[in-house]
């Protein structure tokens, strides 16, 4: 998993260009209630497709849609997730949708590409506020994020992991070699060097 | 009748079978779990996108079937078939002080999934009980075991560097896996800033180079995938299945029965010898008996104690070989889970590394060397690594879209991750006992496992964390995260002490040859035999004790002394 450690307050204050961010405070965000009902299958599918496409777009390399991230996410939620997790992920999707309605007057799926990006960029910033990298529990995973919307964080983690651990991304983004062969302890980084994917255990 | 029966096919059982077979004995190996095949039953060929559920065990399944096992770092979807279902193998422990019993029941046992770190105990460790009065004195010293450490290291292949440190004696190594540039920087700064402390390559039972005898067994060099706990089709890490059992098998002297749960040992009351072993067929739930002249108990510390306790009789109401009342007592695990992570912003950013090396660095014990100097007794070491950060961009970092890819393509700074392993003092109140009123589905009494950290462990844990922070900062780094305290006992997966060696039959179960004081043809060489735990990963010591005991036992058998 990635290991960037950026102070979130700094990141928020550097969010130049999102002129309306100041108008959306954490208090206002907390007005979006947790979801108690699940989305329909079709609504979930559409939201996942739209959200994953914005989070990981096709650029010079395949994007989330090319790597079938929405379908694989649905499969994961069906086969792996508990009911609580499924409701939590649905809740995050609903909050993304609600934010879009509040900001742009339409649901996330109905927005154009530019508005989707603006809406989700704002929501991403808000949802990840006040994260902490200090683990508390004895012997537990050191990274226990305390963010404003932990279900959104979980959704984002799932989408990123499914993308990067896809055949499409592993050939073009972070390179995955199933059998690296030799251990090379010291290499010089070149301008076109791409990091390798994962520590094996993914 | 067999010459010898080996109970258990894991780390020590595999070596017992190999050594005894190679000495010409006809050996029966009894394994309670199912048969698995080297290669065929492994998950190491699965590509990440082929593993169901993104390699996560389904949440409901994990909660229902693996509530304890899932706490172990090495348990995930691709290898869950190597871990017991807690739902099918219950035991009793307290909620306030839970013991996590991490197990795998199949041919090869936990040797398939082990962490492979291999360090010798030192003279300091063998003297520790005698010096500070905890536990009972080991009946052997380092010199007794040294040649057997070499014997085992040569056979299994341990990659490491010769560092000249008394607290982790050098071994017969194949070349070490080289340190990264970040680790070399860290090493230089630690050894300069903290005189007496060392940073060495992690000594690991992976074939950095395969020797001819490894190749003869079908093993080949490590491919640096770091998915060893899925089973390694290359046979590059030592396991019973890839290494010891094939060596035993090629002698023509080995018979293996699986799916056979040992219920108890039967002792001849006239001769004191163990006459037979009773087993329950795991599938048919029928009993059968096997006889032999010699018995090696290698079921793992807790299970071996269970067998002895369950072998009670009118003559032995507390269980077999238990006049000392030490069987099941003195359960230890390493003080574990003490993790600290940080970054080194100033380390060279033009260097990287390729491959997923199966080991890292080790910081050997530096506290209480040459006497008791600290507020706690004994000591600890650290395992870890210093690697360039990268991989999947962090979801916690705000930002989406193109910038996520851009972040992912940039190598991050050098990142350190170190985990302390501390020695736990032997305490007779930490023990396993039989729960008379509850049985498993084979009619065996359940176990109650009580194991708590004491004041020494708590004090040591605090210092482990403080030292980790001081070292990272002293080496020019910033600590980014640190746990608050140790993990539950059991999660180190180094359970030891329940059938301890000692000089006095009144206070120990085994003599200097791992031979039961009360049954001359019974030997125990798994973790149960350990009179103390050291802070070093213990499997190498189990294997060395096993080879030594097997040599002695085979000699006694040939002399007619058994």
HADDOCK unambig.tbl for C-alpha pairs under 7 A between the chains (distance, minus, plus):
assign (segid A and resid 1 and name CA) (segid B and resid 391 and name CA) 5.55 0.50 0.50
assign (segid A and resid 1 and name CA) (segid B and resid 392 and name CA) 4.70 0.50 0.50
assign (segid A and resid 1 and name CA) (segid B and resid 393 and name CA) 6.65 0.50 0.50
assign (segid A and resid 1 and name CA) (segid B and resid 394 and name CA) 6.54 0.50 0.50
assign (segid A and resid 2 and name CA) (segid B and resid 390 and name CA) 5.50 0.50 0.50
assign (segid A and resid 2 and name CA) (segid B and resid 391 and name CA) 5.08 0.50 0.50
assign (segid A and resid 2 and name CA) (segid B and resid 392 and name CA) 4.45 0.50 0.50
assign (segid A and resid 2 and name CA) (segid B and resid 393 and name CA) 4.15 0.50 0.50
assign (segid A and resid 2 and name CA) (segid B and resid 394 and name CA) 4.23 0.50 0.50
assign (segid A and resid 3 and name CA) (segid B and resid 389 and name CA) 6.05 0.50 0.50
assign (segid A and resid 3 and name CA) (segid B and resid 390 and name CA) 6.44 0.50 0.50
assign (segid A and resid 3 and name CA) (segid B and resid 393 and name CA) 6.88 0.50 0.50
assign (segid A and resid 3 and name CA) (segid B and resid 394 and name CA) 5.68 0.50 0.50
assign (segid A and resid 4 and name CA) (segid B and resid 394 and name CA) 5.89 0.50 0.50
assign (segid A and resid 4 and name CA) (segid B and resid 397 and name CA) 6.91 0.50 0.50
assign (segid A and resid 6 and name CA) (segid B and resid 397 and name CA) 6.75 0.50 0.50
assign (segid A and resid 54 and name CA) (segid B and resid 401 and name CA) 5.73 0.50 0.50
assign (segid A and resid 55 and name CA) (segid B and resid 400 and name CA) 4.79 0.50 0.50
assign (segid A and resid 55 and name CA) (segid B and resid 401 and name CA) 4.57 0.50 0.50
assign (segid A and resid 56 and name CA) (segid B and resid 400 and name CA) 7.00 0.50 0.50
assign (segid A and resid 56 and name CA) (segid B and resid 401 and name CA) 5.06 0.50 0.50
assign (segid A and resid 56 and name CA) (segid B and resid 402 and name CA) 6.90 0.50 0.50
assign (segid A and resid 57 and name CA) (segid B and resid 401 and name CA) 5.82 0.50 0.50
assign (segid A and resid 57 and name CA) (segid B and resid 402 and name CA) 6.71 0.50 0.50
assign (segid A and resid 76 and name CA) (segid B and resid 53 and name CA) 5.46 0.50 0.50
assign (segid A and resid 79 and name CA) (segid B and resid 53 and name CA) 6.85 0.50 0.50
assign (segid A and resid 79 and name CA) (segid B and resid 58 and name CA) 6.63 0.50 0.50
assign (segid A and resid 80 and name CA) (segid B and resid 53 and name CA) 5.75 0.50 0.50
assign (segid A and resid 80 and name CA) (segid B and resid 57 and name CA) 6.80 0.50 0.50
assign (segid A and resid 80 and name CA) (segid B and resid 58 and name CA) 3.91 0.50 0.50
assign (segid A and resid 80 and name CA) (segid B and resid 59 and name CA) 5.86 0.50 0.50
assign (segid A and resid 81 and name CA) (segid B and resid 58 and name CA) 6.20 0.50 0.50
assign (segid A and resid 81 and name CA) (segid B and resid 59 and name CA) 5.67 0.50 0.50
assign (segid A and resid 82 and name CA) (segid B and resid 59 and name CA) 5.45 0.50 0.50
assign (segid A and resid 82 and name CA) (segid B and resid 60 and name CA) 5.68 0.50 0.50
assign (segid A and resid 121 and name CA) (segid B and resid 399 and name CA) 6.50 0.50 0.50
assign (segid A and resid 121 and name CA) (segid B and resid 400 and name CA) 6.40 0.50 0.50
assign (segid A and resid 124 and name CA) (segid B and resid 398 and name CA) 6.01 0.50 0.50
assign (segid A and resid 124 and name CA) (segid B and resid 399 and name CA) 6.74 0.50 0.50
assign (segid A and resid 125 and name CA) (segid B and resid 398 and name CA) 5.38 0.50 0.50
assign (segid A and resid 128 and name CA) (segid B and resid 396 and name CA) 6.39 0.50 0.50
assign (segid A and resid 128 and name CA) (segid B and resid 398 and name CA) 6.39 0.50 0.50
assign (segid A and resid 133 and name CA) (segid B and resid 480 and name CA) 6.61 0.50 0.50
assign (segid A and resid 133 and name CA) (segid B and resid 481 and name CA) 5.91 0.50 0.50
assign (segid A and resid 134 and name CA) (segid B and resid 480 and name CA) 6.84 0.50 0.50
assign (segid A and resid 134 and name CA) (segid B and resid 481 and name CA) 4.61 0.50 0.50
assign (segid A and resid 134 and name CA) (segid B and resid 482 and name CA) 6.27 0.50 0.50
assign (segid A and resid 135 and name CA) (segid B and resid 481 and name CA) 6.13 0.50 0.50
assign (segid A and resid 135 and name CA) (segid B and resid 482 and name CA) 6.03 0.50 0.50
assign (segid A and resid 135 and name CA) (segid B and resid 483 and name CA) 5.37 0.50 0.50
assign (segid A and resid 136 and name CA) (segid B and resid 483 and name CA) 5.43 0.50 0.50
assign (segid A and resid 136 and name CA) (segid B and resid 484 and name CA) 5.31 0.50 0.50
assign (segid A and resid 137 and name CA) (segid B and resid 483 and name CA) 6.21 0.50 0.50
assign (segid A and resid 137 and name CA) (segid B and resid 484 and name CA) 6.00 0.50 0.50
assign (segid A and resid 138 and name CA) (segid B and resid 483 and name CA) 5.61 0.50 0.50
assign (segid A and resid 138 and name CA) (segid B and resid 484 and name CA) 5.12 0.50 0.50
assign (segid A and resid 138 and name CA) (segid B and resid 485 and name CA) 4.34 0.50 0.50
assign (segid A and resid 138 and name CA) (segid B and resid 486 and name CA) 5.19 0.50 0.50
assign (segid A and resid 138 and name CA) (segid B and resid 487 and name CA) 5.41 0.50 0.50
assign (segid A and resid 139 and name CA) (segid B and resid 337 and name CA) 4.33 0.50 0.50
assign (segid A and resid 139 and name CA) (segid B and resid 338 and name CA) 6.10 0.50 0.50
assign (segid A and resid 139 and name CA) (segid B and resid 483 and name CA) 6.19 0.50 0.50
assign (segid A and resid 139 and name CA) (segid B and resid 485 and name CA) 6.34 0.50 0.50
assign (segid A and resid 139 and name CA) (segid B and resid 486 and name CA) 5.15 0.50 0.50
assign (segid A and resid 139 and name CA) (segid B and resid 487 and name CA) 4.03 0.50 0.50
assign (segid A and resid 140 and name CA) (segid B and resid 483 and name CA) 6.95 0.50 0.50
assign (segid A and resid 142 and name CA) (segid B and resid 481 and name CA) 6.15 0.50 0.50
assign (segid A and resid 142 and name CA) (segid B and resid 482 and name CA) 6.32 0.50 0.50
assign (segid A and resid 142 and name CA) (segid B and resid 483 and name CA) 6.07 0.50 0.50
assign (segid A and resid 153 and name CA) (segid B and resid 395 and name CA) 6.53 0.50 0.50
assign (segid A and resid 153 and name CA) (segid B and resid 396 and name CA) 6.63 0.50 0.50
assign (segid A and resid 156 and name CA) (segid B and resid 395 and name CA) 5.89 0.50 0.50
assign (segid A and resid 157 and name CA) (segid B and resid 395 and name CA) 5.31 0.50 0.50
assign (segid A and resid 160 and name CA) (segid B and resid 392 and name CA) 6.98 0.50 0.50
assign (segid A and resid 161 and name CA) (segid B and resid 392 and name CA) 6.69 0.50 0.50
assign (segid A and resid 164 and name CA) (segid B and resid 392 and name CA) 6.37 0.50 0.50
assign (segid A and resid 165 and name CA) (segid B and resid 48 and name CA) 6.07 0.50 0.50
assign (segid A and resid 165 and name CA) (segid B and resid 49 and name CA) 6.12 0.50 0.50
assign (segid A and resid 166 and name CA) (segid B and resid 49 and name CA) 5.56 0.50 0.50
assign (segid A and resid 167 and name CA) (segid B and resid 49 and name CA) 6.72 0.50 0.50
assign (segid A and resid 174 and name CA) (segid B and resid 391 and name CA) 6.80 0.50 0.50
assign (segid A and resid 178 and name CA) (segid B and resid 47 and name CA) 6.84 0.50 0.50
assign (segid A and resid 178 and name CA) (segid B and resid 225 and name CA) 6.69 0.50 0.50
assign (segid A and resid 179 and name CA) (segid B and resid 223 and name CA) 5.98 0.50 0.50
assign (segid A and resid 179 and name CA) (segid B and resid 225 and name CA) 5.88 0.50 0.50
assign (segid A and resid 180 and name CA) (segid B and resid 223 and name CA) 6.11 0.50 0.50
assign (segid A and resid 180 and name CA) (segid B and resid 224 and name CA) 6.01 0.50 0.50
assign (segid A and resid 180 and name CA) (segid B and resid 225 and name CA) 6.39 0.50 0.50
assign (segid A and resid 180 and name CA) (segid B and resid 355 and name CA) 5.17 0.50 0.50
assign (segid A and resid 181 and name CA) (segid B and resid 223 and name CA) 4.11 0.50 0.50
assign (segid A and resid 181 and name CA) (segid B and resid 224 and name CA) 5.79 0.50 0.50
assign (segid A and resid 182 and name CA) (segid B and resid 223 and name CA) 6.21 0.50 0.50
assign (segid A and resid 182 and name CA) (segid B and resid 224 and name CA) 6.52 0.50 0.50
assign (segid A and resid 182 and name CA) (segid B and resid 355 and name CA) 6.55 0.50 0.50
assign (segid A and resid 183 and name CA) (segid B and resid 224 and name CA) 6.13 0.50 0.50
assign (segid A and resid 183 and name CA) (segid B and resid 354 and name CA) 5.88 0.50 0.50
assign (segid A and resid 183 and name CA) (segid B and resid 355 and name CA) 4.96 0.50 0.50
assign (segid A and resid 183 and name CA) (segid B and resid 357 and name CA) 6.20 0.50 0.50
assign (segid A and resid 184 and name CA) (segid B and resid 353 and name CA) 5.55 0.50 0.50
assign (segid A and resid 184 and name CA) (segid B and resid 354 and name CA) 4.95 0.50 0.50
assign (segid A and resid 184 and name CA) (segid B and resid 355 and name CA) 6.57 0.50 0.50
assign (segid A and resid 185 and name CA) (segid B and resid 178 and name CA) 5.87 0.50 0.50
assign (segid A and resid 185 and name CA) (segid B and resid 179 and name CA) 6.03 0.50 0.50
assign (segid A and resid 185 and name CA) (segid B and resid 180 and name CA) 4.72 0.50 0.50
assign (segid A and resid 185 and name CA) (segid B and resid 353 and name CA) 4.76 0.50 0.50
assign (segid A and resid 185 and name CA) (segid B and resid 354 and name CA) 6.55 0.50 0.50
assign (segid A and resid 186 and name CA) (segid B and resid 180 and name CA) 5.90 0.50 0.50
assign (segid A and resid 186 and name CA) (segid B and resid 181 and name CA) 6.12 0.50 0.50
assign (segid A and resid 186 and name CA) (segid B and resid 351 and name CA) 6.16 0.50 0.50
assign (segid A and resid 186 and name CA) (segid B and resid 352 and name CA) 5.67 0.50 0.50
assign (segid A and resid 186 and name CA) (segid B and resid 353 and name CA) 5.05 0.50 0.50
assign (segid A and resid 187 and name CA) (segid B and resid 351 and name CA) 5.42 0.50 0.50
assign (segid A and resid 187 and name CA) (segid B and resid 352 and name CA) 4.98 0.50 0.50
assign (segid A and resid 187 and name CA) (segid B and resid 353 and name CA) 5.49 0.50 0.50
assign (segid A and resid 188 and name CA) (segid B and resid 350 and name CA) 5.60 0.50 0.50
assign (segid A and resid 188 and name CA) (segid B and resid 351 and name CA) 4.68 0.50 0.50
assign (segid A and resid 188 and name CA) (segid B and resid 352 and name CA) 6.18 0.50 0.50
assign (segid A and resid 189 and name CA) (segid B and resid 350 and name CA) 5.09 0.50 0.50
assign (segid A and resid 189 and name CA) (segid B and resid 351 and name CA) 5.55 0.50 0.50
assign (segid A and resid 189 and name CA) (segid B and resid 352 and name CA) 6.26 0.50 0.50
assign (segid A and resid 194 and name CA) (segid B and resid 409 and name CA) 5.74 0.50 0.50
assign (segid A and resid 195 and name CA) (segid B and resid 390 and name CA) 6.21 0.50 0.50
assign (segid A and resid 195 and name CA) (segid B and resid 391 and name CA) 6.56 0.50 0.50
assign (segid A and resid 195 and name CA) (segid B and resid 409 and name CA) 6.24 0.50 0.50
assign (segid A and resid 195 and name CA) (segid B and resid 411 and name CA) 6.13 0.50 0.50
assign (segid A and resid 196 and name CA) (segid B and resid 391 and name CA) 6.34 0.50 0.50
assign (segid A and resid 197 and name CA) (segid B and resid 391 and name CA) 4.78 0.50 0.50
assign (segid A and resid 197 and name CA) (segid B and resid 392 and name CA) 6.94 0.50 0.50
assign (segid A and resid 198 and name CA) (segid B and resid 391 and name CA) 5.41 0.50 0.50
assign (segid A and resid 199 and name CA) (segid B and resid 226 and name CA) 6.95 0.50 0.50
assign (segid A and resid 199 and name CA) (segid B and resid 356 and name CA) 6.06 0.50 0.50
assign (segid A and resid 200 and name CA) (segid B and resid 225 and name CA) 6.02 0.50 0.50
assign (segid A and resid 200 and name CA) (segid B and resid 226 and name CA) 5.21 0.50 0.50
assign (segid A and resid 200 and name CA) (segid B and resid 227 and name CA) 5.52 0.50 0.50
assign (segid A and resid 200 and name CA) (segid B and resid 356 and name CA) 6.66 0.50 0.50
assign (segid A and resid 201 and name CA) (segid B and resid 227 and name CA) 6.02 0.50 0.50
